[in-house]
């Protein structure tokens, strides 16, 4: 029997590179290899106890039925209160939508608004899914390179140069995955000043790492510091990172009513309403105590510094100190052009990451996947023992290059 003919859109995007790297590390472990995995994109803390209790309570009350497409009323009320409390943003319940993770929120937004010929500006380095979702929607991602020489942050003049009559969206991620770069209020206002000249361009902010900020930094989002952008901004967030709830799959967004309605319409023909149990959990997370987040973030900062010191001490590597998120985006430019002990030339960051995995059993993700080479992403969400072990093994592998 012949395979069905696949849609042309399937050639426009690729599977998630971070998930591929994690799966390969898992497969090697199954074969008996000892692997230190620095690929994780999720906190390793447990979901808070009061959140789990809220789920038990919801099940006892038989709140296990279908839910509204755009989210239950208690969930949207919790989101509205969160936006007001933490971001000084006012969104009515008809301006809020809830999806199966922030990724679905982003997908719904772009699928509802992007057509063939539309351009979406994506500062690089970027989360791997942004350009692929744009392509799935039929649009063209426009990468704007923000290299290590500018702290991985796009400059206002770069944004201005990238905008064309075809530009539909700018996607902003702060803190950024993979670099941890974080925009200040003044930097966001500078973007707003550029966008004031281009009223056809909307902004999609991905604030999923909002609470994972280090060294005393304060979080701000575009619609908060530039109120004139409120009607042209969709502000996305979720409970995955801040509350260690990746598996619960609950994201949300606030934005102009018409855009939110269109996003819900897309979702109505895909997953429909999000799990009632997941929303009960997320509602408890948003409404419940928040103080524990600071303690967990302090622990992540401690782990960040452990891994950062090892990487910066390795031959050929150079890393900036991440301002937020859970990753170090490390330059391996000093390893390019060298040879492994077996004589293989390191020509790309993909060669380097494969070398780390094959030679010393350390899994990281190649920088090309995030739109910038030669770099790699190393997650510091790992047991402290693994950070020490992985850091030493990376130093060992780098020292062996000739």
C-alpha positions in Angstrom: 0.0 0.0 0.0 1.4 3.4 -1.0 1.8 6.1 1.6 -0.7 9.1 1.3 0.6 12.2 -0.5 1.6 14.7 2.1 0.6 18.3 2.0 3.2 20.8 0.6 3.1 22.6 3.9 4.9 19.6 5.5 8.1 20.6 3.7 8.0 24.1 5.1 8.9 23.3 8.7 11.0 20.9 10.8 10.5 19.0 14.0 11.6 20.7 17.3 15.5 20.4 17.5 15.5 20.6 21.3 13.1 17.6 21.5 15.2 15.7 19.0 18.3 16.3 21.1 16.5 15.2 24.3 15.2 12.1 22.5 18.7 11.2 21.3 20.1 11.5 24.8 17.3 9.3 26.0 18.0 6.7 23.4 21.7 6.6 24.2 20.8 6.1 27.9 18.6 3.2 26.9 21.6 1.7 25.1 23.6 1.8 28.4 25.5 5.1 27.8 26.0 7.5 30.7 24.6 10.8 29.4 24.6 14.2 31.0 21.6 16.0 29.4 21.7 19.8 29.4 18.8 20.1 26.9 15.8 20.4 29.3 13.3 23.2 28.7 11.4 22.7 31.9 12.0 23.5 35.6 12.7 20.4 37.7 10.8 21.6 40.7 7.6 19.9 41.6 4.2 21.4 40.8 3.1 23.3 44.0 1.1 21.3 46.5 -1.8 23.7 46.5 -2.1 23.4 42.7 -2.3 19.6 42.9 -4.9 19.9 45.7 -7.0 22.1 43.5 -7.1 19.3 40.9 -8.3 16.8 43.5 -11.0 19.2 44.6 -12.1 19.7 41.0 -12.4 16.0 40.4 -14.3 15.5 43.6 -16.8 18.1 42.4 -17.0 16.4 39.0 -15.6 19.4 37.1 -14.4 17.0 34.4 -16.6 18.0 31.5 -16.0 19.9 28.3 -14.9 23.5 28.8 -15.6 26.7 26.8 -13.3 27.2 23.8 -11.7 30.4 25.2 -11.4 29.1 28.8 -13.5 28.7 31.9 -14.8 31.8 33.6 -12.7 31.2 36.8 -9.6 30.7 34.6 -10.1 33.8 32.6 -10.9 35.7 35.8 -7.6 34.5 37.3 -5.7 35.6 34.1 -7.4 39.0 34.2 -6.4 39.5 37.8 -2.9 38.3 37.1 -2.4 40.8 34.2 -3.7 43.6 36.4 -1.7 42.7 39.5 1.6 41.9 37.9 1.6 43.9 34.6 -0.8 46.7 35.1 -2.8 45.6 32.1 -6.6 45.6 32.0 -8.2 42.8 29.9 -11.9 42.0 30.1 -12.9 38.3 30.0 -13.8 38.7 26.3 -10.2 39.8 25.7 -8.7 36.6 27.1 -8.2 33.2 25.6 -6.8 30.0 27.1 -4.9 27.4 25.1 -3.2 24.0 25.5 0.1 25.7 26.3 1.5 29.0 25.2 2.7 27.3 22.0 -0.9 26.8 21.0 -1.7 30.4 21.8 1.1 31.5 19.4 -0.1 29.0 16.8 -3.7 30.2 17.0 -2.7 33.8 16.7 -0.5 33.4 13.6 -2.9 30.9 11.9 -5.7 33.4 12.5 -3.9 36.4 11.0 -1.0 35.4 8.7 -1.6 34.8 5.0 0.7 34.1 2.0 3.0 37.1 1.4 2.8 38.3 5.0 6.1 38.8 6.8 6.7 38.2 10.5 9.9 39.7 12.1 11.6 37.3 14.5 14.8 38.6 16.3 17.5 35.9 16.2 18.4 34.0 18.3 14.8 32.9 18.6 12.8 30.0 20.0 12.9 27.3 17.2 9.1 27.2 16.7 8.5 30.8 15.8 9.7 30.7 12.2 8.2 27.3 11.6 4.7 28.3 12.8 4.9 31.4 10.6 5.7 29.1 7.6 2.9 26.7 8.5 0.5 29.7 8.4 1.8 30.5 4.9 3.9 33.6 5.9 7.5 34.5 5.7 9.7 34.7 8.8 12.2 37.6 8.7 15.1 37.0 11.0 16.8 40.0 12.4 20.2 39.0 13.8 21.0 40.2 17.3 24.4 38.8 18.0 26.6 38.4 21.1 28.2 41.8 20.3 24.9 43.5 21.1 24.0 41.2 24.0 21.6 39.2 21.8 19.1 42.1 21.7 17.7 43.6 18.6 18.2 47.4 18.2 15.5 49.9 17.2 17.2 50.7 14.0 17.3 47.1 13.0 13.6 46.8 13.6 13.0 49.9 11.5 15.1 48.5 8.6 13.3 45.1 8.7 9.7 46.5 8.4 8.2 46.5 5.0 4.6 47.1 3.7 4.2 43.3 4.0 5.1 43.1 7.7 2.3 41.8 9.8 3.8 40.9 13.2 6.9 41.4 15.3 7.4 38.5 17.8 9.2 39.6 21.0 10.5 37.1 23.5 11.8 38.5 26.8 13.5 36.8 28.7 14.6 35.1 25.5 15.0 31.5 24.8 17.8 30.6 24.1 20.0 33.6 25.2 18.2 34.8 28.4 18.5 38.4 27.0 15.9 40.6 28.6 14.6 43.9 27.3 14.3 46.9 29.7 11.4 49.3 29.8 13.4 51.9 27.9 14.4 49.4 25.2 10.7 48.4 24.7 9.7 52.0 24.5 12.3 52.5 21.8 10.6 49.7 19.8 7.3 51.4 20.4 8.6 54.6 18.9 9.6 52.8 15.8 6.3 51.0 15.6 4.5 54.3 15.8 5.7 55.0 12.3 4.4 51.7 11.1 0.8 51.3 12.3 0.2 48.2 10.2 2.6 46.1 12.4 1.2 44.2 15.4 3.3 42.7 18.2 3.1 39.2 19.7 4.9 39.1 23.0 5.9 35.7 24.5 6.3 36.3 28.3 6.5 32.7 29.3 9.8 33.3 31.3 8.4 36.3 33.0 9.3 35.3 36.6 12.7 33.6 35.7 14.8 36.8 36.0 18.1 37.1 37.7 20.4 39.5 39.5 17.5 41.6 40.8 15.9 42.5 37.4 12.3 43.6 37.1 10.0 42.3 34.4 8.2 44.5 32.0 6.1 43.8 28.9 5.5 46.0 25.8 1.8 46.9 26.3 2.6 47.8 29.9 5.3 50.3 29.3 4.0 51.6 26.0 0.2 51.9 26.4 -0.1 53.3 22.9 0.7 49.7 21.7 -2.1 48.1 23.8 -4.5 47.9 20.8 -1.9 46.3 18.6 -0.4 43.8 21.0 -1.3 40.2 22.0 0.4 39.4 25.3 1.0 35.7 25.7 2.0 33.8 28.9 1.4 30.5 30.6 1.9 28.5 33.8 4.6 26.1 32.5 7.8 27.7 33.6 6.9 29.9 36.7 4.9 27.1 38.4 6.7 24.0 37.1 3.5 22.9 35.2 4.9 22.0 31.8 2.9 18.8 31.6 -0.4 20.5 32.4 -0.4 22.3 29.1 -2.1 25.6 29.9 -1.2 29.0 28.3 -3.2 32.2 27.9 -3.2 35.6 26.2 -4.8 39.0 26.5 -5.4 41.3 23.5 -7.9 43.2 21.4 -11.3 41.5 21.4 -11.5 40.8 17.7 -8.1 39.1 17.6 -8.9 37.0 20.6 -12.2 35.9 19.0 -10.3 34.9 15.9 -7.8 32.9 17.9 -10.6 31.1 19.7 -12.2 30.3 16.4 -9.0 28.6 15.2 -8.9 26.6 18.4 -12.6 25.6 18.1 -11.6 23.4 15.1 -8.4 21.9 16.6 -8.3 21.0 20.3 -11.4 22.9 21.4 -11.5 23.8 25.1 -8.5 23.1 27.3 -8.7 20.3 29.9 -10.9 21.2 32.8 -8.4 19.7 35.2 -5.5 21.7 33.7 -7.5 24.9 34.0 -8.4 24.1 37.6 -4.7 23.7 38.3 -3.7 26.9 36.4 -6.4 28.9 38.2 -5.1 27.8 41.6 -1.5 28.7 40.5 -2.4 32.2 39.3 -4.7 32.9 42.4 -2.5 31.2 45.0 0.7 32.1 46.8 3.5 33.5 44.7 6.4 33.9 47.1 7.9 30.4 46.4 8.7 31.5 42.8 11.5 33.9 44.1 13.1 31.0 46.1 13.1 28.8 43.0 14.4 31.5 40.8 17.3 32.1 43.3 18.1 28.4 43.0 18.2 28.6 39.3 20.5 31.6 39.4 22.9 29.6 41.6 22.8 26.8 39.1 23.3 29.2 36.2 26.5 30.5 37.7 27.9 27.0 38.2 27.5 26.0 34.6 28.5 29.4 33.3 31.9 29.3 35.1 32.7 25.9 33.6 31.8 26.9 30.1 33.7 30.2 30.2 36.8 28.3 31.4 36.7 25.9 28.5 39.0 26.3 25.6 37.3 28.0 22.6 34.0 28.8 24.4 32.6 32.2 25.3 29.3 32.9 27.1 27.4 36.0 28.2 25.7 35.8 31.6 22.0 35.1 30.9 19.6 37.7 32.4 16.7 35.3 32.6 15.1 32.1 31.3 16.9 28.7 31.9 19.7 28.5 29.3 23.2 29.6 28.4 23.7 30.4 24.7 27.4 29.8 24.3 29.7 30.6 21.4 31.8 27.7 20.2 33.5 29.8 17.6 36.9 29.0 19.1 36.3 25.3 18.4 35.5 25.8 14.7 38.3 24.6 12.4 39.9 22.3 15.1 40.0 18.5 14.8 38.8 15.9 17.2 41.2 13.2 18.6 39.9 11.0 15.8 40.8 13.6 13.1 37.3 14.8 12.3 37.1 18.6 11.5 34.7 20.7 13.6 33.1 22.8 10.9 29.8 23.8 12.4 28.0 24.1 15.8 26.2 20.8 14.8 29.6 19.1 14.5 30.6 20.5 17.9 27.4 19.4 19.7 27.6 15.9 18.1 31.3 15.7 19.3 30.3 16.5 22.9 27.6 13.8 22.8 29.7 11.2 21.1 33.0 11.8 22.9 32.0 12.7 26.5 28.3 12.0 26.7 27.0 15.6 27.2 23.9 16.6 25.3 23.3 20.2 24.3 21.3 21.8 21.4 23.0 23.3 18.3 22.7 27.1 17.9 21.7 26.8 14.2 18.3 25.7 15.4 17.9 29.1 17.1 18.9 31.1 14.1 22.5 31.9 15.1 25.8 30.0 14.6 28.3 28.9 15.9 26.6 28.6 19.3 25.0 25.9 21.4 22.2 26.1 24.1 22.9 24.5 27.4 20.2 24.3 30.0 21.2 24.8 33.6 18.0 23.1 34.8 19.8 19.9 35.9 20.9 18.5 39.2 23.9 20.3 40.6 25.9 17.1 40.3 25.2 17.0 36.6 26.2 20.6 36.1 29.6 20.0 37.7 30.0 16.7 35.8 28.8 18.1 32.5 30.9 21.3 32.8 34.1 19.3 33.5 33.4 16.9 30.6 32.8 19.8 28.2 36.2 21.3 29.4 37.8 17.9 28.8 36.3 17.7 25.3 37.4 21.2 24.3 40.9 20.6 25.6 41.2 17.5 23.4 40.6 19.5 20.2 43.6 20.3 18.1 
